[in-house]
Amino acid sequence: MSKGKVFLVGSGPGDPGLLTLKGKDLLEKADVIIFDRLGGTENIEFAKKSAELIDVGKQSGLHNIPQEKINEILVKKALEGKNVVRLKGGDPMVFGRGAEELQALITENIDFEIVPGVSSAISGPTYAGIPITHRDFASSLAIITGHEAVGKPESSIPWSSLAEMDTILILMGVGNLKKITEKLLENGKSSDSPVAIIENATVGSQRVAEGTLANILGIAEKAKIKSPALIVIGECVKLREKFSWFERRPLFGKQFIITRPLEQSFELASLLQAAGSKVFVCPTIRIEPIEPNPGLHNFFENLPDFRDLIFTSVNGVRIFWKKLQELGKDARILAGKNLICIGPATAQETKKFGVNPDFVPERYVSEEFIPFFRGLKPAKVACLRAERARDFLPLELKKMGYEVEIFPLYKTIFEDNIDSEVVDCLNANKIDGVVFTSSSTVEGFVAASDAKKIDREKIRGLAIGPITGETCRQMGIQVLCESSEYTSKGLVNAITSFFNPLKK
Ligand code: SAH
């Protein structure tokens, strides 16, 4: 059997977006991914389904599995002919024992490549708004390890030269902060040198303690700063006051759950993340087209009888068009029909198929669409929608003399995707809000959370409009905010104004 190859890939410091394109490509192709808890572990989501994922659980420098054992696993998997990615926090060559892993591969004559990553040493200060170099007052920079190096006779840190550097960056140093500050003061560094300690840099839980060489120890102890953290010393720390950006984003530090189907979560998740929050995607419903659907076939056969077609959701439009295409038809069969879309997202979807709706009520309330139908002569209307949906619109139309036929296109199936991390966060009140985009997402989430014995009081709803909000309340869920605009953007604006009324 031919030997496999090992790729040492830097995963970045924590923010999953800081993985390189090359790293992503390799993760997608790997047979085996060996990862630990430092850096962007969320990126293992790129793994193909059949990939073997091995968690070697090193947590912020604590080695749960000894390094020799990790080396052994790397070698073993490569000898089995596997394509192995060893995902390492930050950059694999910066204090990450990457060199030892390479040595083990070389000894066994195993082929390897190294993919650099965004080191926490560089990106941590950047995310704290600290420029580690500055034309006016920081031309030199030293990066050192604070781990065990201090106080040992064999310490190889040249403290007196270090004290002369403009910017000093210390990794693995929080445990030795006392000795580090003493050594630098002893070696002539000014006691009022600005110091920042950045904990959990680049992720939603990032915290920064600030002080001077004289007082940082007390400040860090009071703030209970823990590893992983970086210590930055130098005048450039002062610029954070002006340059801080990551922590200033309007939803910074908040944690949300998104409950809508996976394929529709992307826009909402990226808008919430861009505003600074951490998002857990836990779809609680799945959309399943009704198949076979003789009713829909009937609809197509009797299409000439209908003047108005009503679509109530993006899913409905997608499934309708798929069926239409399967039957070898195209948009021309809709010529002369009135197309009514409930809400802008649904309208956007029909536009994708080259058909502009004739009428789009902004909100699903009678005042918005009754005047439109009043202005027309009653005729035959087709309502293309979910199997289970509110009968509000058909009833109103019937009252006006319309003949309404309902064509169910899809079923909504409840799913339980609330994993143990999310259960723990909910129980510990660490979830600031659960985002509901329809009544069925509320019902699905409640079913899943009841199964996990989560108290409904722990669930704080963020709803996409009054109907979804009302479903929450009926199910005993407190509603923090209801958006009046029924789009992902509108919902995120409403959430942002709720949590941070001063920022948009
Ligand atoms: N190869 C890694 C460093 C590994 S050493 C890199 O290039 O980033 C582990 C140390 O890195 C931690 O003790 C801490 O000092 C630092 N570190 C790693 N990720 C960090 C993060 N997200 N926030 C703060 N410090 C981090």
Boltz pocket constraint, residues with backbone or C-beta under 6 A from the ligand:
constraints:
  - pocket:
      binder: B
      contacts: [[A, 12], [A, 13], [A, 14], [A, 38], [A, 39], [A, 60], [A, 61], [A, 88], [A, 89], [A, 90], [A, 91], [A, 92], [A, 93], [A, 94], [A, 95], [A, 96], [A, 118], [A, 119], [A, 120], [A, 121], [A, 124], [A, 170], [A, 171], [A, 172], [A, 173], [A, 198], [A, 199], [A, 200], [A, 201], [A, 202], [A, 227], [A, 228], [A, 229], [A, 230]]
      max_distance: 6.0
